Amino acid sequence: MAQCRTFVFTCNIDTIGGVDTGLCQWTAICCNGEKTKITLDPNDVQEYCIEPYTLIQKQTTYGYHYEKLLPDGSGPFYCDYECGDVNTTPIPGYIYFEYENCLNPSVKQIFRAPETTTSVPNSVAYTSICWTNPVATSSLSNINLLSLPEYTDCTACNDALNPAPTPTPAPTPVPSPEGIEEYCLTYNNTLNIVEADLTLQGFGIVRNYVFNGSFGVYNVNVGVYQIYNVPSEWPIAFLNNGVENLISYTGNANNLERTATALDGNTYDFYSGTVTLNVNGDFGAISYQTLYPLSTNGQYFGGQNNLRFTTECDIPDATPSPTPTPTPATPTPAPTSVVPPIPSPVKTNWTLSYSDNVQGWPSFYTYNPDYMIGMNNFFYTFHKGNLYQHNVNELRNNYYGQQYNSQITSVFNANPLENKIFKTLNLESDNAWESYLETDIQSNGFMEDGWFEKKEGSWFAYLRQEGQVPAFEGQYAMRSANGIGKTSSVSVNAGTTILNFSTNPLVSIGSIISVGDYVYHSLPQYTEITYGGIVTQINVDLRNGINQLIVSTTSDNTVAFPFNDPYIMFIKSSEAESHGLLGHYCLFTITNFNTNKTELFAVEAEVMKSYP
């Protein structure tokens, strides 16, 4: 049996997981065919040990899972249990110790040693970072403590990793972690979000922050660093608690997306746009993370302990080069016009195929051969010195040993001058496809392949949105967002807020709102909307002067309701109640994860004209 890996399962909904049971449930089909049911209560988080490449099927609307990675993000978190067994006891034969970062004690690292070990080192070096003060723990790890360099204390460890310069022509650099490249940031740095769909391998969607086009360990020296193009949907914070005097960061006040608690338990500002780093001294290593937990490698996006100080990098220089003193011009012929090279906006390499039937290039392939040739009605490519013959096996979308997915992007664009509501998606196919949709007005349309139902030989589903909580700004224009009015009074009691509305004149709560909807509030001048909580009760008895909502404020990212004349609105769950997407056209991307033959004949949508 292959060595198992740890997966994290989260039931993160305060109200319901499954409509009938109130729980979140998954079924894991193991490599040996054994089926295991995983059940979690709302707001519960559990870790399970599952064989690699098992198929994990979610049985309820809510809840999500992802594979747990090592703290440095370098690989999976292996475990030694039978498939489906929860990690309740340490692995037999080992004892475990928690060490703290010498430069930032709030950062921890777990190691293991054989249970026959009688003493463990006071300080060790791991991934070019010094760790100290071992404490026995029940947490698990597969990192062998006795294979690491040992030191008497943090000073000895830091001296070994950062030796004093000697009068030699070239000092020996500190070795990089095996298999991980190191990069020095400059004054100007561009940030991209690189996304990989590893659902077929059991990892789900994996996203990483990538600086200047290359992912690895990022190093900085003393100086100022500008980081550009941080997207608003993935704002960034640098976890500098305890070393604020050595490294700090700031951004434009208009791009402060939220102040929130990060993974280390401390509060930070999350910025989009341009972020400025100020490095004043040796801070050791810190993490950086995004605000929203929509990635399978957590919120770090590859940033756990991934920003490090070193004097090996040049100090960034923002001073422009001096303009040379002009010399008197001499009569010369008029210069010929020279067009400067324009950098390509394309960041991804594709292999294209030409079709004589359409007289164009309709298909893009993710594999990149070094050379290709057709011979005797067969297609051959060369890659890294190896010869490959294509279209000769039943395993689809597997190139050079790497598995890919099938993906099609197109548009519904009938009557482009009319505003329409796109209600459903119908796939004339032998399989359901995961679907992403957006219009010129709304975005974040999403349907998992498991949401489709087979009707009369086709796959049918209602258009839904991802339903981010708190909502994206674009969700406020949705038909699932409704206003109620201003409150007459607000009272707070232990995680619950009571919103009272006037009965004379009547401020009607209405019949559209229901338990489980998300409540938002806004203060005069009513220009900003803030998430408040989830509806738990609706009490309306106008004869007795009762007209109120009871809202739970214990969920994440809530902001307390103000007492001063707030305006109240609510948004219904976009997964539970479909209102479609509003727009003049609809761009859709469908993805199929099968490795065998799949046919798709047509993609259809039910559309109705919108009357504002």
N, C-alpha and C positions, 0 to 999 in steps of 0.2 A: 504493500500500500504506500502511495506517495505521501511525503511528509505534509501534514495538514497546515492550514493557515487560519489565522484569527480574523473573523468578521464581526463588525459592530452593527447591532440592530437597534433602531431607535423608534419608539412610538411617541411622537412629539406633539400630539394633538390633545388639548385639554378637555375637549368635549366628547368626541367619538373617534374610534379607530375604524371598526366595521359598523355598518348601519345596524346590524342585528345584535352583535355581541358587545359593542363598545370597546373591543380590543383590536390590536394590530397583529396580523398573522402572516406567516410565510411558510412555504413548504420547500425543503431542501432535498433534492434528489441526488444522492451520493453516487460516486463512481461505481460502487458495488451494487447499485440498484436499490439500496435501502432508502426509504422515504422518511424524513423526520419533520414533524410539525413544530414550529417555533411560535410561541404566543407571548405577547407583551401587554401589560397594562398601559393606559395612557400616561405619558411622561416618563416611561420606564426606558432604561438603556441596559442592554446585556451584550456580552461577548460570547460567541460560540466558535468552536473549533470544527472546521469543515474541510473536507478534502478539496484539493485544487480542481478547478474546472467543473465543479458541481453546478447544476442548474438551480438557481434560487428563484422561486416564484412567489410574488406577493399576492396574498389572497384578499386583502382589504384595500380600501381606498387610500388610507393614510399609512404613514410609516415609511422609513427608508433604511437602506443598509449599504455598507461599504467595507472594503478590506482595510484592516489596520496595518499601517506601515511602521517601520522602525522610527525612532525619534528623529534621526537625521534624514529620513525619507529615502534611504539608499536601497530599501528592499522590503519584502513582506515580513510580517511578524509571525514566525513559525510557531506551531504548538504540537504537542505530542499526545493528543487525545483521539478517541474514536470520533468518526464523523457525527456531528450534531450534539456532542456532549458539551455542556456549558463548562467554562473554565472556572471551577469552584475551588480546586485545590492545586497547589504547586505541582510541577512535574516531578515524579519520583526520581530520586537520585541526585537532585540539585537543591541548593539553597540560594536565596536571592538577596541582593543588597542594593539599596538606593544611595547614590552618590549625588552631591550637589556641585554645581559649576563653581570653580574657584573664583571667578570674576563676577558671577551673578548667582548667588545662592538660591534664588527662587526657581532656577532652572534645574530640573532633576534628570537623572539617567539611571536605568535599572541594569544590573549585570547579574550573571549567575556563575556559580562555582560548584564543583562536586560536593556532595554532602559530607564527604570525609575531610574536607578542608578544615583545618584547625585555626587558621588566621588568614586575614585578607589584608592587602596593602592599604595604607592610609590614603594614598593619592595615586591615581593612574592617569594615563593619557589615552583619549579615544577621539577619533576624527579631528586631531590637532587641537583638542580642547582638554584642559586639565580638570579633573573631577576629584573630590575629596569628601571626608567625613562619612564613611560607610555606615548605614543603618539597615538592620535586617528588615525585610518587607515580604508581604505575600504577593506582591505584583510579579508578573512574569516577564522574562526576557530570554532571548537565545544568544546573547552576546557573552562570550566566555571571558570572565574576569581575569583568570590566570594567564591568558595569552596576551594581555596588555602590558605595556611598559609600566614599571612600578617606581614610585618616588616616595620620599619620606614626608614631604609636605608640598603645598602649592608653589612655594618659592622654587624648590628644586625642579618641579615639573615645568614651570614657566621658563626657568633658565635653560632647561634642556630643549624645549620647543622653540625658544627665542634666544639663542646663544649670543653673547656679546660679540660685536664685530672684531675680527682679528685682522692684522695688517697683511692680508693676502689679496692677490689680484681679484678673486671672485669668491665671496663667501658661499658656503653650501646652503641652498635654500631648504626651508622646512618642507619635508615631503608632503604631497597632497594626498588626501584620502584616495584609496585605490579605486580607479574607474571614474573619478569625478574630476572634471576640469575646473581650474580656478581662473577667475577673471578679475581685473582691476577696473573699478568704475572710474569714469572721467567726470569732468565738470558737467557736460551735457550727456544725459542718458535717456534713452527711449524705452518705455515699458510696454510689453505686449502680453496678452493672455493667450497661451498656447493650450489648445484643448485636444484631447485624444479620447475617442470612444473605444473603450476596452470592455464593453459589455459582454462580448462573446467570450473573453477570457475571464469573466467574473469580476472585473474591477469597476464597471460602470463608466461614467464620464469622469475623466481625470483632467484637471486644469492646473497650470503652473504660471507663476509670474516669471517672465523671461526678460532680462535686461539686455538691450543692444543686440538682440537676435540670437544669443547663445545662452543656454542654461548650464549652470554649474554653481560652484561656491563663489560668492561675490566678496571681494576685499576692498577696503578703503584705507586711506592714510588720513592724516590731519588735513582738513580743508572743507570746502563747500561743494555740494553735489546737487545738481538739478535733475529731477526725474520727471519726464514729460509723459503725457497721454495716459494718465491713470483713468480708466473708464469709471463712470458714475455707478454702474451696476456692480463693479468690483473695487470699491475704494480701499485704500491701503493705510495701515498703521504700523509703526515700528515700535516693538515692545522693549522700551528702554527703561523700564522701572528699575531704580537703584543705580543707574549710570547716566541720569539726565544731564549731569555736569560734563560728561565725556562725549555724549552724542545726543542730539535733539533734532526735531523735525517740525516743520510748519507748512501750511498751505494757505491758499486764498480763502478768506472767510466765506465767500459765496460758494466755495466748493467743499465746505465742511458738511459731509453727508450725514454724519451722526457721531455723537460721543457715546461710546458703549463699552461694556466689559469684554475684555479679550480673553484668550485661552489661558493666560497666566493668572487670571483672576483680578487684574488691575484695569483701570479705566483709561481709555485712550481716545484721541480724535482720529476719525477716519476721513481722509481727504481723497477727492478725485482731482483731475486736471494736472497741475504742476505742483510737485512736492519738493521742498528744499531740505536737504540733510546738512547739518552742521556737526563736524567731527572735531573735538577738541583734544582727544587723547585716546589711550588704549582702553577701549571698552570690552575687549575680549571678543565675544560673539553674542549676537542678539537675533531674535526672530522677527519676522514681519508676516502679516496676515491680512486677509480680506475680511469684510464685515459679514457677508452672507454665507451660510454653510451649505452651499449647493454643489460641493465637490466631494468626490469619494476620498480624497486625501485630506479631508477636514477643511479647516479655514486657512491653513497655512499657505496653500498653493505652492508647496515646495520651499517655503521660507523658514522652516524651523531651524534655528541656530545656523542660518545660512548667510548672514552678513557679519564679516569678521574684520578686525583691525590688523593691519600689518604695515611695517615700514618698507616692505618690498615694492609697494606701488608708488608711483610718482604722485607728488602733491598736485591736485588739480589747479589749473591756471585758467582763470576766466579773462585775463587781460588780452585784448586784441593785439595782433602783431602791428608794430609801428609802420606807418606809411612811409615809404622811401621818399627822400627829397627829390622833387622832379628836376630833370635836367632840361636845358633849352632844347626845344624841338627843332629838328632839321627837316628841310623839305624832303618828303618821301612819297612814293606813290600811294594812292588811296588803298587802304587794306581791304582785302577780300573778306566778305562776310563769313564768319565761322559760327556755326550753331553749336553751343556747348552741349555736351552729352546730358541727357535727361535720365536720372535714375529710374529704374523700373519700379512701379508700385507693387509688382507681384512678388510676394515673399515665399510662395510655395511652388515647388517644381511639379509639373504635370506631364504626363504622356498623352498626346492627343491622337485621335484617329479621324481620318477623312472619309466621307461617304460620297460616292458618286451619285447616289440617288437624290440626296438633298443638296449636293454641291457645297458642302460645308464641313465643319468640324463639330459633330454633335456630342462626342463622348470624351470624357476626361478620365484618365487612369492614374491611380496613386502610386504605381510602381515606376521606378526610374532606371531603365537599363543603361548600360554603358554603350551598347551597340545592339542593333536589331536587324534581322534579315528574314526574308521569305524564301523558302526553297522546297521544291517538290510538294507544293500545296500545304506545307507546314510553316508555322511561324516560330522563329528562334530568337532568343535574346541572350546577351552576355551581361553578367553582373559580378563584379569583383573577381574576375578571372574564371567564373564558372559558366557553363553553357546550359540553357534551359529551353525545353520544348513546351510550347503552350497548347492548351485545349486538349489535353490527353488524359485527364483524370476527372473524377466526379467531385472533388473538393473545389468549390468555387471561391473566387476572390482570395486565393492564397498565392502570394508572389514571393519568391525567394525565402520561403519559410515564415513569412509574416502574414497574418490573417487580416483582411480588410472587410468593409461592409459595402453593400450596394446602395447608392444614393442618387436620387433624381430631384432636380429643382426645375420648377416651371411656374406658370402664372395663370390665374383666372382673370381675364381682362375683357369680357364681353361688356358692351355699352360703357366704355370707360368714363363718360361724362356723368353717369348717374351714380349717386351714392347708394350702396347696397349693404345688406346684411348677409354674410356668408354663414349658413346655419349648420350644414352637415358636410361630411366627406364620404365618398363612396369609391371603393377601390375594386375595379374589375380585375381581380388577381386570385391566384391560388393560395396566397398568404397575406396576412395583415402586415402593414408597414408602420413603423413609428413615424409621426408626422409633426413638423413644426410649420407654423403659418404666421404671416404678418401682413398687414395692409398699410396703406399710406397714412392711416389714422391710428390704428392700434397694432400692438405687437404681442409677443409672448404667447401666441396660440400654440398649444401642445397637446398631443394625444399619444399615449403609449400604445404599442401594438396590441396589448392585452385588453384595451378598452373597446376594440372593434368587435362587432357582432356579425356573424355570417347570416345573411338574408338573401334567399333566392340566388345563391351562388356567388354573391359579392360580399365585400366587407364594409360595414356601415358603422359610423360613429358621429356623435354630435361634436361640434367644435367647442373646445374648452380653452381656457387660459391657464397659465401656470399658477396663478393665484398667490403671488408672493405676499407675505405678511411681515412687515407693513407693505402696503401696496406701492407699486411703482406709480410715478406721477401720471403715466398714460392710462392707468386703470380708473382714474377718477372720472373719465369721460364715458366709461362703460355703462351699459344699461342695467347692470347689476348693482351700480352705485346709486343710492337714493338719499335725498335729504329729508330730515324730519322738521327741524326748527330749533329755536333757542329754548334753553331750559329755564324753568322758573326757579329751581333750586337744585343744589348738588350736595349729597352727603356721602361720607366715606366711612367704611367699617371693615377693617381687617381683610384687605384684598378684594373687597367688593365696593362698588360705587353705585349709588342709587341716583338716577337721573329723573327728576320730576318735571313734567310739562304742564302748562296752563290748561285748565278746563273751561275757563271763561275769561277772555275768548279762547276757543278750543285750538290747541296745537295737536293735530291728529297724528298719532304714531303710525296709524295705517295698518293694513292687513298683509303687506308684502314682507315686512320684517319677521324673522323667526329666530328661535333659539339656535345658537351656533354661528350667527352672523357676526361680522367684525365691525366694531363701532369706532368712528373717528370724530375728532372735534377740532374746532377752529375758533380763534379769538379775534375780536375786532382788531384790525380792519378786515378780517376774514380773508387773508391772502395766503395763509399757510395751513395745511391740513396735517394733523398728527394722529397716530394710532393710539386708541385708548384701551381696548379690551374686547372681550367676547360676550355676547348676550347670553345670560343664563335664565332670566325670567322676564315675562312681559305681563304687566299688571294694569288692566284698564277697567275701571268701574266709575264711569262718569257721574252717576247719581250720588256716589259717596265721595266724589272729588279725588279719585285715584286715577292717575294717568302717568305711568312711570315705566322705566326700563331698569333692570338690575344687571350690572355688567361686572364680569370677573376681570380683574386687572393683574392677575398673577402670571400671565403668559409673558414670553420674552418680548423685549423692545417696546413695552407699553410706556406711555407718558401720562402722568396723573391728570385727571380732568380738572380744569380750572373752575373756580367758583364764580368767576366774573363773566356772566353772560355768554357762555360758549354756544356756538352753533353745532348741532349734532347731525351726522350723516352715518350711513352704514353701507357696507359692501357684502354681498352674498358670496358664498363659496363658489368659485368659478368651476370647480370640479363637480359639485353637487347639482348646480343649476346652470345650464348652458344658455347664454344669451348671444352666442355667435361672435363674429368679428365684423366691425363696421369699417367700410372703406370703399373706394372707387375700384380697386383691384385687390387681388389676394395673391401674394407670393407664397408658394408652399415648397417644402423640402421633405421628401419621404425617404426613410432609411430602412433597409432590410438586413437582418443579421444572420440569415440562414447561410449555411455552407453548401447547400445542394441547389439544384436547379429550381428557379422561381420565375414565373411568368406574370407580367403586368400588361393588361390590354388597354386600360383607360383609367383616368382619375376624374371623378365628377364631383360637383358640389351643388347643394341645394341653396339657391340664392333668391332673396326677395328684395324688392325696392324699399329703400328707407324713406319714410316721410317725417321729417323733423317737426 
